[in-house]
Amino acid sequence: MQALTVEQYARLQQLARRYQHRCAASIKRHPARNPRLGVDLLCFQPLPEPHAGDELLGALITPVSLALCVVSATPVAVRDDMPRRWLALPGGEYPLAPLALGEDDGLWHCPLLDDVSDLASLHEANRLAQHMVERVLSEA
């Protein structure tokens, strides 16, 4: 896995805060919310060939779900009304939905696990996110 720059890590932290701010009310009301988890963008790395460019692939963990996530390495406009895009990776094809997070920026996500209530800790969530990223980047 290629190490990210300090700027890329800062950007991911900023996007995680924006996601938390935008979705806080719905997360709090969700019946299967896991209070041991927070919102985090984890295990990011540059998209592999032939997708290589200015985008990073990783995991979005929330108290409600785990999703495959793609973000631009630099701010780029993403609107909620944009059509889904498909991402073909060695582990399969994934429909990514846009999620605008403000200031002409956002992310693309594909929920893969819609119940994380049984995860006992953030450490366990991190391991699951790492496994998910490794799995989508590996041949099926």
C-alpha positions in Angstrom: 0.0 0.0 0.0 1.4 3.4 -1.0 1.7 6.0 1.8 -0.4 9.1 1.5 0.9 12.6 1.9 0.2 14.8 4.9 -2.1 16.9 2.7 -4.1 13.8 1.6 -4.5 12.7 5.2 -5.7 16.1 6.2 -8.2 16.1 3.4 -9.6 12.8 4.4 -10.0 14.0 8.0 -11.8 17.1 6.7 -14.2 15.0 4.6 -14.9 12.7 7.6 -15.8 15.8 9.7 -18.1 17.1 6.9 -19.8 13.7 6.6 -20.3 13.6 10.4 -21.8 17.1 10.3 -24.1 16.3 7.4 -25.3 12.9 8.7 -25.2 13.4 12.5 -29.0 13.5 13.0 -29.8 10.5 10.9 -26.9 8.5 12.5 -28.1 9.4 15.9 -31.7 8.3 15.1 -30.7 5.0 13.5 -31.9 2.0 15.5 -28.9 -0.1 14.8 -26.3 2.6 15.5 -23.1 1.4 17.2 -22.2 4.0 19.9 -18.6 2.6 20.0 -17.9 3.8 16.4 -17.5 7.2 14.9 -17.2 8.4 11.3 -13.8 7.8 9.7 -12.2 7.4 6.3 -9.7 4.6 6.5 -7.2 2.5 4.5 -7.0 4.9 1.6 -4.6 4.5 -1.3 -4.4 5.7 -4.9 -6.8 3.9 -7.2 -4.9 1.1 -9.1 -4.4 1.0 -12.9 -6.3 1.5 -15.2 -8.0 4.0 -12.9 -4.9 5.7 -11.6 -5.1 9.4 -11.5 -6.2 11.9 -8.9 -8.5 9.6 -6.9 -8.1 7.6 -3.7 -9.9 4.4 -2.7 -10.7 3.4 0.8 -13.4 2.7 3.4 -16.0 4.9 5.1 -16.9 3.6 8.5 -19.8 5.1 10.4 -21.8 4.0 13.5 -24.3 2.6 11.0 -22.4 1.1 8.0 -19.2 0.3 6.2 -18.8 1.5 2.6 -16.3 1.4 -0.2 -15.4 5.0 -0.9 -13.6 7.0 -3.6 -12.5 10.6 -3.1 -10.5 13.0 -5.3 -7.1 13.7 -3.9 -7.9 17.4 -4.3 -11.3 19.1 -3.9 -13.7 18.6 -6.8 -17.4 19.3 -7.2 -19.7 16.4 -6.4 -23.4 16.8 -6.4 -26.0 14.5 -4.8 -28.0 14.5 -8.1 -25.1 13.2 -10.2 -25.7 9.7 -11.6 -24.0 6.7 -10.0 -20.7 5.6 -11.5 -19.4 2.1 -11.8 -15.9 1.2 -10.6 -14.5 -2.1 -11.9 -11.9 -3.5 -9.5 -10.3 -7.0 -9.4 -12.8 -8.0 -6.7 -15.9 -7.0 -8.6 -17.8 -4.0 -10.0 -19.2 -1.4 -7.5 -21.9 1.2 -8.1 -20.7 4.4 -6.4 -23.3 7.0 -5.4 -22.3 10.7 -5.0 -22.4 12.4 -1.7 -21.9 16.2 -1.7 -20.3 17.4 1.5 -20.1 21.1 0.9 -17.7 23.6 -0.5 -17.9 22.0 -4.0 -16.5 18.8 -2.6 -17.7 15.3 -1.7 -17.1 11.6 -2.2 -18.5 8.6 -4.0 -19.6 5.6 -1.9 -20.9 2.1 -2.2 -22.4 0.7 1.1 -21.2 -2.9 1.5 -22.2 -3.6 5.1 -25.4 -1.9 6.5 -25.1 -3.2 10.1 -22.0 -2.7 12.1 -23.7 -3.0 15.5 -21.7 -6.1 16.4 -18.3 -4.5 16.1 -16.8 -4.2 19.6 -14.4 -1.3 19.0 -12.9 1.1 16.5 -9.9 -1.2 16.2 -12.2 -4.0 15.0 -13.8 -1.6 12.5 -10.3 -0.6 11.3 -9.4 -4.3 10.7 -12.7 -4.9 8.9 -12.1 -1.8 6.7 -8.6 -3.0 5.9 -9.9 -6.5 5.0 -12.6 -4.9 2.7 -10.1 -2.8 0.8 -7.7 -5.7 0.4 -10.7 -7.9 -0.8 -11.9 -5.4 -3.5 -8.4 -5.0 -4.8 -7.8 -8.8 -5.1 -9.0 -11.2 -7.7 -12.3 -12.8 -6.8 
